[in-house]
Amino acid sequence: MERRQAYDRYETKRRLINLYSDADQWIKYNDDPDLIPFYAPLPKPPDWNLIAGFGMDPKEQTWKNLRPRMPKKLYVLAYKNKGLTIDDIWNELELNPVKWEDEIEYIKRMWYFRLNGFWFFNNGKPTYITGKHFYYMMFYPLDSGYPKYRDRDRKYWVFIDFCENHSFDFVKKDKNDWAIPEEDTEPDGTPIYLMKDLGRRVVFGDVYPKMRREGATYRAQCNNLETISKLKNVWGGIQSRTDEDARSVFQKKLVRPWKRVPFFFRPYYTGSTNPKNQLEFDIPSLRIGAGGALASTGAGLESGIDFQPGDEGAYDGWKLHFQHDDEVGKNVKNDVWKRHLVGKECLSQDFGMSIHGYTSKTSTVGEMEKGGGDKFKKMCDMSMYHQRNEIGQTPSGLFLFFMSSIDGLNCDEFGNSDLVDNERIIKAQRASLINNNDVVGWVEKVRQYPIYYRECFSSSASDLGFNLYIIEQRLQELKMNQPHCVRGDFVRENPLDRLSRVMFVEDPNNGRFVVSKQLKSGQTNRWMKNEFGHYMPLKSKYFAGSDSFRFNQTEGKRMSDGGIVVKYGRDELVDEGAQMSEMESDRYVCTYQFRPPTTDEYAEDVLMVCQYYGCQVLAEANVDVVNKKFEEWGFAGYLVYLKDNTGRFRKTPGFNTVGGKKDEIFNALRDYIQRRGNYERHPEILEDCKSIQNIDQMKNFDRLTAAGLAEIAYMECSNEYLPESHEEEEEGIEMMFQERDF
């Protein structure tokens, strides 16, 4: 039912219905700059009159107020009569159905909600929780009491349900198995992908790099128990980074809550009420006869849960219906990838084509090399929803589940997060560590409470050698001080004339460029023609780098952007005698990371930047968009030609960013951060340096690549063959704005 339908049907409640909103139709997952989001559908809500809390004031509609309460009589029968067995309780209910009519109805409803999910109004919105989520909040006590409702948990449990029932594959994929979107998009720009139903499950489970102490192990064990305790002839397994950790998970996160699960959800079990190694759901054996022979009566589930050592082959040959790999990202003793491959065989048949079980891989991340994080990252990167092989599975068979720590760190009474305040808290904690020169502690805090996916795998020292202390300290300074940059666009006075004057126009919301230095009137748009008839700038202290995007091609897990960065080289006239901290030059002054509709438009953006700052551009040569367009348009004089080993200029412009040439880019960037990182004014450059972990990730950091190219252009060419500029050559046109040098 939708809100408009409820408004028409329930006239007496229209005042309150006006305060309500429609239910969510989807949940968006992996909403992160480095990931491709996807959407899981939610069921349509029933008649609002059947939803718990309908007719209440939204302020009163909380899980705490609407949580179904066990009838007092049933509670006393189940928990206050210690001499009664489960059989005794069931006999009492079955022999006296009239006396226990309300209590029996309650048990039926609990089973219905466990199997079908539960709807309740949460602050005016119809909200669906899965049956497992209902079971978790109602009957699975943690060490701090029963779980509260948190929207973060709801997203997790819906994701589990989504994985367990996912049978779809993408219709269009490229040679690397990445999904190809349709040309049309949703009105908000969201890509559209065509999918087909394969008629069989394609997901083994989830892999979840998580924030610290958020209850993921309890949730996984609840899933384990809820699954195994209602099915016949199935088995659940637990493994962790050490044997003792697996034992602790079994005893503290499974057995302890199980002992509080109500009788109507507890099947017959054998052995002790406090099992140490195995929880088995079966009819207990009875001793009968004078000889003490063993016998059993009735039939049990013949199912159970145990834990095993962390060895890769511990469950080899078993048939599992559920497997929990705990702290996968901190396992240094075992190869968790090989263990996963064994687990897949336990969870499926027919070479993985028929999946009957489910696995959950949960972990905060250990240090990338020493702490097992590198293997966990491999597993995560091979679990991207949009990359499927020919049988519809990701390379790992898993789906990555990532949620930022700002979602769920602190929640209000309705279980919703204040994302802004949570981010402020996390970053304040990080800043205090940096201010005390504790880089190792800062990295650990980032891994424990990642805001972005890339932060899960932060290292104490980037593989590229960037000085993380300088970077993080400068980022904190930039956040405390007034911003040095403005956002906007470069535009032409006459859009149809490439020789018309270029101006910078501020656009704080939608501007493509971030600028920290705008030029004075008369310092822009200075050019001449060379002997070949090509336009070229007059000599200046500015140098641009350009990393073109690959049109209509995927770059790993996302479409590539175009990158543009302008470097203000060392200017002795401006900074003569200045201290390092007072220098205005030797820094970046303009950045751009954007994917325009066409490569022509991108090349046009590069040209306008070059004309404004009077600089040449060192463009990526292996994606030869800018070089070709500049030559076609008559602006070849704006292209940088580097020298070869003999000191002669090369015949072709640009810089090839493949192979060993990548090292030159990052050597230049690393040296710049060490020399000038404390004074850099563009936080986006520093964030890129902090986030990239190795040279193979360069294709996903277009802006940073452009910055490296600008640095190489500054260090190697210095515009030495351009004609000198003189003040009398300035344009005699007043600029539309005053100088703004931030």
N, C-alpha and C positions, 0 to 999 in steps of 0.2 A: 504494500500500500504506500502511496505517496502522500505528501502533506496536503495537497489540494483535494485528494479523495477523502482523507480524514476530515478535512474542514467541511466538506459537503455532507458527510455521513453523521458526524457527531456535533450537532448544532449547539448543544448545551456546553460543549467544551471548547468553543471556538476562541475564547479569550486566551486560554492556555496554548491552543494549537498555534495561535499567532506567534507564540514564543518558541515554538519548536522548529526544527529544520529537518530536511530529508536525510535519509541514511546515506552513507558513503556507498558508491557503486564499485570502487576499485581501491586497492592499496598499491602505492608506488614503491618499488623496491630498488635498492642499490642506486639511490639518488645521490650521486657523487661525481665530482668533476672528472675522475679517471675511469668511471664505469658507465656502461650504457644501461639506463633504467629500464625496467619492465613492469608490467601491471598484472596483479592477480585479481580476478573478479570476486565480488562478494555476493552472497545470495540476496534475493529481493526480500524485503521485510514482509511479514504477514500482516493481517489486519492489525492496526495499531492497538485495538482493544485487547489483543492477545499478548502484547508486549508489556513486560513488567515495568511499572512506573507510569503507565499512561494515565493522564489526568492529574499528575502531580506537578507542582511548581518545578521548573528546571533546576533551581538551586538545591532542591531536595533529592534530585535524581542522581544518586551515587550508588556505586556497587555496595558500599557499606550499608546503605539503607534498604537496598533492594535484594540483597543476597538471600536466597531462600533459607529459611530457618528450619532446622530439624525440630519436629514436635517434641515438646518436653517429655511426654510419656515414652516416646521412642528413644530419646537420649538416655533416660534413666534405665530403660530396659537394656540398652546396648552397652552402656559404659559404667553403670553404677551397681550392676549385679555381677560381681566378679566370679561367682560360682557357676554362672551359666555359660554353656558352650554355644557355638554358632548354631548347632542343631537344636539346642534348647530354645533359642530365640525364634528360629523359624517354626518350630512346633507350636510355640505359644501363639504366633501370628496366624498360622493356618488353622489351628483348632478354635480360635476366637475371632473370626473375621469381622463380626459386627463391632465388637469391643475395640478393635484396632483398625476400623475402617479408614479413618483419616491418615493414620500412620502408613497403612498399606498403599494408599493413594500417593503419599509423599514418596515412597520407595519407587513406585511406578514412574512418577515424574522425574526422579533423579536418573533412572535408567534411560528415559526418553531424552533428557537433556545431554546425557553422556554420549549417546549415540547420534544425536541430531543437532546439537548445538543449542545455544540459549540467546534470546533477545531481551535486552533491557534498554530503557531510556537513560542516557548518560548526558546530563546537562542539556536536555532538550533534543538530543539526537538519538534515533533508533540505532542501537549498536549490537552487532552480531559478534558472539564469541563462539569458537568451535567447541565441540564436545570435550576434547582433551583439555582445552583451556578451562572449561567449566569444572571438570574433574580436578584440575590442578588447584584452582582457587578454592574450591569447596572442601576438598578432602585430602590434600597433600601438604601437611604442615612442614614448614621450614624450621630452621633453628631459631627464627625470630617470630614464629607464629604462622598463621595461614597467610598465603600470598595476598597482597592488595591488588586491586585492579590497576594496571599500568597499560597505557596504549602501546608502549614498546613491546610488552608481552603479547598483546593481541596481534600485533604485526608478526611476531615470531610464530605463534600458533597457526595463524592463517597461512603463513609460508609453509609450515610443515604439511598442512592439509593440501596445499597447492602442489607440493612435490609428490606426495603420496598418490595423487590422482592425475598427474600430468602425463598426457599421452600424445603431445603435439610436437611437430617439427616444422621448421621454416621451409617455405616453398622455394625461395631463391637464396642461394649461397654462393660465395666466391670460391676461388681455388683453395683458400685456406680455411674453408668451412664457416666463414662468418656470414651471418644473415645480411641480405641486401634489402634495404627498404624500398618501398614504392616511391615513384616520383612525387606523388601527392602526399601531403601531410595533414595532420589534424589542424583545426583552426588556430591552435596555439603553437603550431610548429612541431608537435610531437611526430616522430617518424611512424609510418604505418608499415607493418610487416604482414605478409600473407602467411598463414599457417595451415597445416593439414593434420588431421587426426589419424595417427598410425594404428589406433585400436589396441595399443599395449602401452604399459608404463615405460617411461624412458629415463626415470631418475632413480638413482640408488639412495639418495639422501642429500643432506646439506653439509656444507663446510662453513664454519662461523668464526671468523676472527673477531673477538668481542672485547668489550671493556672489562676491567677488573671488577670482581664481586658484583655481578649483576644477575646471578641466579641461573646461569646457563646450565650448569651441571645438575642442579635440582630439576630444571625443566626436562633435560634429556632423560634423567632417571624416572621422572613421572611418565614421560612418553613410553619408556621401557616397560614400566609396571602396568600402565593402562593398556598397552598393546598385548602383552603376554598374558595378563590375568583374565582375558575374556575369550581366548582362542584355545583350541585343542591342538595338542601335539606340536607346539612351537617352543622356541628357545631364544632367550635374550642373553647377550654377552656384554662384558665390560672390559676395556683395556685402558691403561693410562701410561704415563711416562715411566713409572716404576711399578713393581709388583705391590709395594706397600701403598702407593697412591690408589691403585685399582681396588685394593682391599678397603681402603678408607672410603672411596666412593660408594662401594657396595654397602658397607655397614652404616655410614652416616647419611648418605643421600638417597638410599633406597630402602634399606631395612627399617631404619628409624621411622620414616614417614609411613611405611607400609603398616607398621604396628598400630597406627592411629586411623587407618582407613576403615570406614564402617563395615559392619558384618555383611551388608547386602552387596558390597563390592569385593568381598574377600572369598575367593573360592577355597575349597578344601586344600589343605597343605600338609606336608609331612614334616616330621622333625620338630625342632625347637621353635618356640615363639620368637627366639632371637638367633636366627641362623648365622653362622660365621662364614660360610663359604658358598652356600647355595640356597636359593629360595625355590622350593619345588611345590607346584600346585598339583596335588594328587590325593587320592583317598589314603589315609594312613593305614598301615598294616596293623592287624589285631592278633594277639596271641590267643589261640583257642585250643582246647583239648588238653589232656593230661600231659602229653608229650611236649607241649609248648610250641607246636607247629604254627607258622605264620599264615595268615589268611587276610583277605580284604573283602569288603563288601561295597557294592555300588561302583560307580565309575567317576573318576576325577578328570581334570583337564589333561593330565600327563604332560604339563608344560613347566617351564622353570626359567630361572635367571641365575647366572653365576658370573664370576670374574676369572680372568686368566692372566698369566704373565704378559709382558709387553712384547714378547717375541713375535717376529713376523708370521711365524707359522703356528702360533698357539691354537688358533681355531681352524687350522687347515683340515678339510674333510668334514667339518660340521655343517649342518643346515641351520642357519640363524634366521630368525624373523625380525630381530632388532639387534643392532650393535652400536655401542657408544664408545667412541674414541675420545678420551678426555685429555686435555692439555697436549694436543697434537703438536702445537707450535713450540713446545718446550722439551720435546723428547730428543735427547742427544745419544741415548743408548741404542735405540732401535731405528730402523729405516721405516718411517711412517708411511712412505709411499708404497713400499713393498707390502707392508701390512694391509694397506688399503686394497691392493690388488688381490691378496688372499681373501679379504673380507668380501669383495665383490662376488667371488666364487661361492661363498657361503650364503649370500643373499639372493642368488639367482640360479637359474637353470638354462640349458640350451645356449651356452656360451654368452650369457648375459642378456639374451633376448627376452627371457621370461623372468621378471624381477618379482620376488615374493616378499622380500624383507626391506628393512630401512636402516640406514646408518646415519649417525649424527656425529660430526667432527667439530668439537668445540675447543677453543683455546684463546687465552691471551698469548702474545707472541714473545718468545725468548729472543736473545741477541741473535742477529741474523746468521752469523757463522757458528759461534760457540754454543748458542742456546737452541739450535734446531729450527730457528725461524726461516732459514732459507728453504728447507724442504717443505715447510708449511706453506710458504709463499708459492712454491711450485704447484702445490695442490690447489691453492686458491685461484691462481692464474689459469689453471686448466679446468676451471669450473664455471666459466662465464656463460650465462644464459644464452647469449646470441651466437655462440660458436658450437655447432653440432656436426658430428660426423654423419656418414651415410645411413646409419641406423637411428639417427635422431638423438644421440647422446652427446653430452659434452666430452672432451678428452678424458676427464676423470670419472664421468658418470654422475657427478654431483652438481648441485647448484650452489653458487656462492651467495651467502646471506651476510650483508654488511649493513650495520646501522651506526651512525655517528654517535659518539658518547654524549653529545648535547641533547640527544633524544632519550630521555629516561634517567639522566643523572639525578635530577630532582623533579618531582611531579606535584601537581596540585591535587585537591581532593577528588577531582574527576579523572585522575590518572594521566593528565596531559602535561607535557613538558613546556616550560618557559625556555625556548631555545636560545633566546638572546642572553638571558641571565645565566643559563648553564654554560654557554660559551665563555662568558665573562669570567665565571668561576674557574673553569679549566685553564684559561690563558693566564689568569692571575697566579695560579699555582705554578705554572711553567715559568712565568717571569721571575718569581721569587728565587727559583733555582738558578736561573741564568745570572741574576743580580749577585748571587753568592758564588759565581764561577763554578757551579756544579753541573758541567755539561753531561756527565754520565747520568746523574740523577734526572736531568731534564729529558734526556733521550728515553730513559725508563718510564718517566711519567707520560711522555707522548705515546709510547707503546701501550701503556696500561689504559689510557683514556684517549684513544684516537678520535680526532674530529673528522679526518678524511681517511679514506681507504689506504692511501700511500703511507700514512703515519703509522699504521699497524706494523710496518716493517722498517721503522727508523733504525739507523745504525749509529753507534757512537762516533764513527768517522765514515763519511761517505766514501765509497769506492773511488770517487773522483778526486778526493783530497780537499774538498772545500772546507774551510775553517768554520765549523758550525757555531763555535762560540762567537766569532765576529758577526756572523749572519744573524743569530738569534738576538744578540745584544742590540744590534742596529735596528732590527725589527721592533723590539720593545721601545727603543727611543723614538722611532717614527710614529708609533701609536700614541705615545705620551705627548708629543709636540704637535703643533699645527701642521696640517698636511702640506707637503711640498708640491703636490701634483694636482692638475686639473684634467678633467676628461672632456674631450670634444672631437671635432672633425676638421680636417683640412678641406677647404672648398675653393672653387675657382670663381673669380669675378664673372667670367663668362664660361659656363660649363661646356660650351661647344668649341672653345679655343684653348688648346693646350699651352699656348704662349701667354695666356692671360694670367693676371696676378693671382697667386695662391695666398689664402688667408686662413688663420686658425680661428674657429668659432666654438666657443664652449658649449657643451651639451652634457651636463652632469649625469644624466640618466642613460643615454643611448650612444654616447660618443664612442668611436672605435679606438681613438688614440688617448694615451695618458702622457701628458706633457709637463715637464718641470722647468722648461726654459722657453719663453716666447721672445722673439727677436724684436729689436727696435725698428721703427719706421726707416726704410731705406736699406736695411741689412738683408732683406729677403728678395727673392726673385731676380737674382743677378746672374746673367748668363751671356754667352756669346756663341758664335759659330766658329768651328774649327775649319782647317783647310779642306776637310772632306765634306763640308756642308752639314755636319752634325752639331746639334746644340750641346753645349757643355757649360758647367758652372765655372765661376771664377774661384780662385783658390780660397779655401776657408779652413776652419779648424774642426769641421764637422764631417763625420763618416757614418754611413748607414750600412746595415746588414739586412739581408732579405732571405727568409726561408719560405719558399713558395709551398702552397698546399697542392696536394694531388687531387685533381678534380674528380669527384664521383668514385673515389677509391677509399677503402677502409685502411686505417693505419692501426693495426692491432685491434684494440677494442673500441676505437672511436674513429670518426672522420677527422682528418688532419685539418688544422687551421693554417692560415698564413701568418707569418711572424715578420715584424719590422721593428728595428731598434736603431736609434741614432745615438752616436757617441760624440761628446764634445771633447776633442783632444786637448792635450796640454797647451795652454795659451800663456806664453811667457809675458806678453804685454799686460794681460789682465791680472796674472797672479805673481808678478815679479816681487820677490821678497816675502811672499805669503807663507804662513805655516801650513802644514798639511791640512789641518782642520779648517783653515780659512779659504782654501782654494775653491774657486768657482768652476774651474775646468777639470779635465780628466774624470769625467763622469758621464753617465747616461742621461739623456735629456728628453727622450721620446720613445715610447713603446707601443706596440700594437699586436694583439692576438685576436684574430677574427677570421671568419670564413664567409666572404662575400658570395653572392650568387654565381659569379663567373670569374675566371682567371683574368679576364680583361679588366674587370673592376679592381681586382687586387693589384695588378700592375699599375693601374691609374693611381691608386692610393700610394704606391711606392714612389711614383714620379712626383706627385704633389709634395711629398715629404722632402724629396731631394731638391726640388725647386725652392721650397720655403727656406730650408737651411743652407742651400747652396752647396750640397755635398754630393759626392759620388757614392754609389752603392756597390758593395760586394755581395752579389746574389748567388744563390745556390745554383750550381751549373748542371747537376744531374737531373733537376726538374727545371728545365730551361724556359720558364715562363717570362720572367722579367727581362732577361737578356734579349730574347727574341722580340718582345714587344717594344722595348726601347729602341732597338735597331729599326724595327718596322715604322715606328713613329718619328724617327729622325733624332732621337736623343741618346745615341750610342756614346756620346761624350760624357754621359753621366755614369758610365759603367767602369768599374775598377778592373784593370788588367794587372795581375800580380807578376812578379819576376820569377824566372826559373832559376835553376842552380848556377847558371852562368852569369846571372845578373841582367839578363835581357827580359824584356816584357814578353809574356806569352801571347800567342796569336789569338787566343779566345779569352773572353772575360769570365769572371766568376770564380767559384770555389766548389770543388766536388766534395760533398759531405759524406761520401761512403768510404768504407774501408779504413785504412790507417789514418786518413785525413781527419777523422773525428778527434783524434788525440790532440791535434793542433788547436782545435776549437776549445777544448776543455783545458788545455794548458794555458791558453790566453785568459780564459775565464777564471781559472784558479789563481793565476797571478794577480788578476785585477782585484779579486775579493781580498786577497792577502794585503794588497797595497792600498786599496781604496774602499773596501767593504764597509769600514767604520763610518764612511761619509756618503755612501750611496743614498739617493733620494727616492728611488723607485722600489717600494716594497715587493712589487710583483717579480722583479728580477731576483731579489733575495729569496723569496719564497720558492722560486723555481730551482735555485741552487740548493736550497735546503731539501727539496723534495726528491730530486732525481738521485737515484742510487747507483746507477752504473751507466756506462756509455751506450749500452744497447737500448736504453730508454729514450735516447735523443729524439727519435721520431715522434715521441709524444710530448716533446717540449719545444714547440716551434719558436716561441718567443726567445727562449734561452739560446737556441741555435743561432737566431738572428743576432743576439747580443754578442755571441762569440765571433761571428763574422764581422760585425762592426769593430770589434777589438782588433781582429787580425788586419782589417783595412787600415786602422789607425797605426798599428805597430809597423806595418810593412810598406805602405805606399805613401802616406803623408801628403797625398795630392801634389807630389813634387813637380809634376809636369804640367800643372794647370797654370794659366796666366794669373799674375798678381791682381788683387782687387785694390782700388783706391777709393777714398771717401768721395772724390768728385764723380765717381761712376755710379753713385747711389741713385736709385730711382727717385724721381721727384714727385712721388705720389704719397699723400698722407695715408697712413694705415688707419683702419677702422677701429683700432683699440690702442690703448697706451701700453707701453712695455710692462710685462709682468714676468719678472725673473724670480721664481720662488726659491 
